[in-house]
């Protein structure tokens, strides 16, 4: 969970980008209740492996691993998804 710092509206843009990507997979109006932690982790792995222009065409996963090391990612259960394998559609969670 991420909360913006008070008086820091520039932080909200990053959250909105992730929200849009989440809603590609779980459309608005659909509940998250049917999905357990395994499916949510799968979804976040795909979203965080998707490259972003704001990150110089790197993925959030790549940037996180650069700053914190791949050991931390592994301990958190995060896995990099190859670009050709990224799915940002509802079929990912089926």
PEPE-V173365 format. One line per field, one symbol per residue. phi: phi as a letter, one per 20 degrees, with the letter a starting at -180 (. if undefined). psi: psi as a letter, one per 30 degrees, with the letter a starting at -180 (. if undefined). burial: # if it has 9 or more other ideal C-beta (glycine too) atoms within 8 Angstrom, else .. A space follows every 50 residues. Layout:
phi: ???
psi: ???
burial: ???
This chain:
phi: .cdffglcffffgfffffffffffedggneeegfdegffffgffffffef fcgfdlmdegfffgffednfffgffemecfdggfdfcdcgfgee
psi: kkkkkkhifffeeeeeeeeeeefeejlkfkkfefkaeeeeeeeeeeeffk lkefghglleeeeeeeeflfeeeeefgkkkkkeffkkhlffeg.
burial: ...#......#...#.##..###.##........#...############ .#..#..########......##....#.##....#.#...##.
